[in-house]
Amino acid sequence: MQAFLALVDRLNGAGAEERARVEAEIWDRFGVEKALLALDMSQFSLSVRRSGILPYLGLIRRMQMVTAPIVQRHGGAVVKYSADNMIAIFDTAADAAVAAVAINRAIVEGGERFQVAIGVDHGRFILIDGADCYGDAVNVSCKLGEDVAAAGEILLTAAARERLGEAFPHPLKEQRVSVSGLEVRVFAVEYFPGRIESSHE
């Protein structure tokens, strides 16, 4: 993170010519093209008001314990947990989408006392390993997971949908939603309780 911040500091003080070189260095060192999964626990504010923060912290911890091994099992990596949110990255949109289904099924089948909403996008963004990530794909996936998707829902962007491949086992339902004031196409994954598939089996 310190190396990244040092480059950002250089960027802030750079002239036009130097700025272009620093930007290129940042993208060269920290730029990736991957799928992102953004997860948000449902009804955070309402639950805290009803039962207080400590019981909800227990649910957040439980969410982390449920999701981390599923992300890893499907070839992904958790970038960070923040409050009741998770951001994870995957090499492919199919891995991210199948992991999203597995997470929701594990929550239902495990009788957990919480639900989550998930957004998935694919694109180029800045990744600082084990710390954070920045970029349009990050923003869009988080917007879908936090503000658009309902509890138990998985929404894919058009970019993620295009990269799923023919082997993806679930039907998709196209929707039009507003993201930051813009109408965009998203695809809801229609999955059902049952066996949790793994794209890495």
C-alpha positions as CSV (number, residue, x, y, z in Angstrom):
1,M,0.0,0.0,0.0
2,Q,2.8,2.4,0.8
3,A,4.3,2.0,-2.7
4,F,0.9,2.7,-4.2
5,L,0.3,5.8,-2.1
6,A,3.8,7.1,-2.9
7,L,2.9,7.0,-6.6
8,V,-0.4,8.7,-5.9
9,D,1.5,11.5,-4.1
10,R,3.8,11.8,-7.1
11,L,0.7,12.0,-9.3
12,N,-0.8,14.8,-7.3
13,G,2.4,17.0,-7.7
14,A,3.1,16.1,-11.3
15,G,2.9,18.2,-14.4
16,A,1.1,17.0,-17.5
17,E,4.0,15.1,-19.0
18,E,5.1,13.5,-15.7
19,R,1.5,12.8,-14.8
20,A,1.1,10.5,-17.9
21,R,4.3,8.6,-16.9
22,V,3.1,8.1,-13.3
23,E,-0.3,7.0,-14.4
24,A,1.2,4.4,-16.8
25,E,3.5,3.2,-13.9
26,I,0.5,2.8,-11.6
27,W,-1.5,0.8,-14.1
28,D,1.6,-1.3,-15.0
29,R,2.3,-2.2,-11.4
30,F,-1.2,-2.4,-9.9
31,G,-3.6,-2.7,-12.9
32,V,-5.5,-6.0,-13.3
33,E,-8.4,-7.3,-15.4
34,K,-10.6,-9.6,-13.3
35,A,-14.1,-10.3,-12.1
36,L,-15.3,-8.7,-8.9
37,L,-17.9,-9.9,-6.4
38,A,-19.3,-7.3,-4.0
39,L,-21.5,-8.6,-1.2
40,D,-23.6,-6.7,1.2
41,M,-25.6,-8.0,4.2
42,S,-29.2,-7.0,4.1
43,Q,-31.0,-4.7,6.5
44,F,-27.9,-3.6,8.4
45,S,-29.3,-0.4,9.8
46,L,-32.7,-1.9,10.7
47,S,-31.0,-4.9,12.5
48,V,-28.7,-2.6,14.5
49,R,-31.6,-0.5,15.6
50,R,-33.7,-3.4,16.7
51,S,-31.1,-5.5,18.5
52,G,-28.0,-3.3,18.9
53,I,-24.6,-3.5,17.3
54,L,-23.1,-6.4,19.3
55,P,-25.5,-9.1,18.0
56,Y,-25.0,-7.8,14.5
57,L,-21.2,-7.9,14.8
58,G,-21.7,-11.6,15.6
59,L,-23.6,-12.0,12.3
60,I,-20.9,-10.1,10.4
61,R,-18.3,-12.4,11.8
62,R,-20.4,-15.4,10.9
63,M,-20.8,-14.0,7.3
64,Q,-17.0,-13.8,7.1
65,M,-16.6,-17.4,8.2
66,V,-19.1,-18.7,5.7
67,T,-17.9,-16.7,2.7
68,A,-14.1,-16.9,3.0
69,P,-13.8,-20.6,2.3
70,I,-16.3,-20.5,-0.5
71,V,-14.4,-17.7,-2.3
72,Q,-11.2,-19.7,-1.9
73,R,-12.8,-22.9,-3.1
74,H,-13.9,-21.2,-6.3
75,G,-10.5,-19.8,-7.1
76,G,-11.1,-16.3,-5.7
77,A,-9.5,-14.2,-3.1
78,V,-11.1,-11.8,-0.6
79,V,-9.7,-8.3,-1.1
80,K,-11.3,-6.9,2.1
81,Y,-14.2,-7.1,4.5
82,S,-15.6,-3.7,5.5
83,A,-18.4,-3.5,8.0
84,D,-21.0,-5.8,6.6
85,N,-19.6,-5.9,3.1
86,M,-17.1,-8.1,1.2
87,I,-15.2,-7.6,-2.0
88,A,-13.6,-10.6,-3.6
89,I,-11.8,-11.0,-7.0
90,F,-11.8,-14.0,-9.4
91,D,-10.0,-14.7,-12.6
92,T,-13.3,-15.3,-14.5
93,A,-16.8,-14.0,-14.2
94,A,-18.0,-17.6,-14.2
95,D,-16.0,-18.4,-11.1
96,A,-17.4,-15.3,-9.4
97,A,-21.0,-16.0,-10.4
98,V,-20.8,-19.7,-9.3
99,A,-19.2,-18.6,-6.0
100,A,-22.1,-16.2,-5.5
101,V,-24.6,-19.0,-5.9
102,A,-22.7,-21.2,-3.5
103,I,-22.6,-18.4,-0.9
104,N,-26.3,-17.9,-1.0
105,R,-27.0,-21.6,-1.0
106,A,-24.7,-22.1,2.0
107,I,-26.5,-19.3,3.9
108,V,-29.9,-20.9,3.2
109,E,-28.9,-24.5,3.8
110,G,-26.9,-23.6,6.9
111,G,-29.9,-21.9,8.4
112,E,-28.0,-18.7,8.9
113,R,-29.7,-15.7,10.5
114,F,-28.8,-13.3,7.7
115,Q,-29.1,-12.7,4.0
116,V,-26.8,-11.1,1.4
117,A,-27.1,-9.3,-1.9
118,I,-24.4,-9.7,-4.5
119,G,-23.2,-7.7,-7.5
120,V,-20.7,-9.1,-10.0
121,D,-18.8,-7.1,-12.7
122,H,-15.7,-7.7,-14.8
123,G,-13.2,-5.1,-15.9
124,R,-9.8,-3.4,-15.5
125,F,-9.1,-1.9,-12.1
126,I,-6.4,-1.1,-9.6
127,L,-5.7,-3.8,-7.1
128,I,-3.5,-3.5,-4.0
129,D,-3.1,-7.1,-2.8
130,G,-4.7,-7.8,0.6
131,A,-5.7,-4.1,1.0
132,D,-8.1,-2.5,-1.5
133,C,-9.1,-2.0,-5.1
134,Y,-10.3,1.0,-7.1
135,G,-12.0,1.5,-10.5
136,D,-15.2,1.5,-12.4
137,A,-15.7,-2.2,-12.1
138,V,-15.3,-1.9,-8.3
139,N,-17.8,0.9,-8.1
140,V,-20.4,-0.8,-10.3
141,S,-20.3,-4.2,-8.5
142,C,-20.5,-2.5,-5.1
143,K,-23.4,-0.4,-6.3
144,L,-25.3,-3.5,-7.5
145,G,-24.6,-5.4,-4.3
146,E,-25.2,-2.6,-1.8
147,D,-28.0,-0.6,-3.5
148,V,-29.7,-2.5,-6.2
149,A,-29.8,-6.3,-5.5
150,A,-32.4,-7.6,-3.1
151,A,-31.6,-10.0,-0.3
152,G,-30.7,-13.4,-1.8
153,E,-30.3,-11.8,-5.3
154,I,-27.2,-12.0,-7.6
155,L,-26.9,-9.4,-10.3
156,L,-24.3,-9.5,-13.1
157,T,-23.3,-6.6,-15.3
158,A,-23.4,-7.0,-19.1
159,A,-19.6,-7.2,-19.1
160,A,-19.8,-10.2,-16.6
161,R,-22.6,-11.8,-18.6
162,E,-20.6,-11.7,-21.8
163,R,-17.8,-13.6,-20.2
164,L,-19.8,-16.4,-18.5
165,G,-19.3,-19.0,-21.2
166,E,-21.7,-21.7,-22.3
167,A,-21.1,-24.0,-19.3
168,F,-22.6,-21.6,-16.7
169,P,-25.4,-23.8,-15.2
170,H,-28.1,-21.2,-14.3
171,P,-30.5,-19.2,-16.4
172,L,-30.4,-15.4,-16.4
173,K,-33.1,-12.8,-16.4
174,E,-32.3,-9.5,-17.9
175,Q,-33.4,-6.3,-16.1
176,R,-33.0,-2.6,-16.5
177,V,-31.8,-0.8,-13.4
178,S,-30.6,2.7,-12.4
179,V,-26.9,2.8,-11.3
180,S,-25.7,6.3,-10.2
181,G,-28.4,7.8,-12.3
182,L,-27.7,5.8,-15.4
183,E,-30.0,3.1,-16.7
184,V,-28.0,-0.1,-17.3
185,R,-28.7,-3.8,-18.2
186,V,-28.1,-6.3,-15.5
187,F,-28.7,-10.0,-15.4
188,A,-30.2,-11.8,-12.3
189,V,-29.0,-15.3,-11.7
190,E,-32.0,-17.7,-11.3
191,Y,-30.7,-20.4,-9.0
192,F,-32.5,-22.8,-6.7
193,P,-31.6,-24.7,-3.5
194,G,-29.8,-27.9,-4.0
195,R,-26.3,-29.1,-4.7
196,I,-23.6,-26.4,-4.6
197,E,-21.7,-26.6,-7.9
198,S,-18.0,-25.7,-8.0
199,S,-16.3,-24.5,-11.1
200,H,-13.0,-25.9,-9.7
201,E,-14.2,-29.5,-9.0
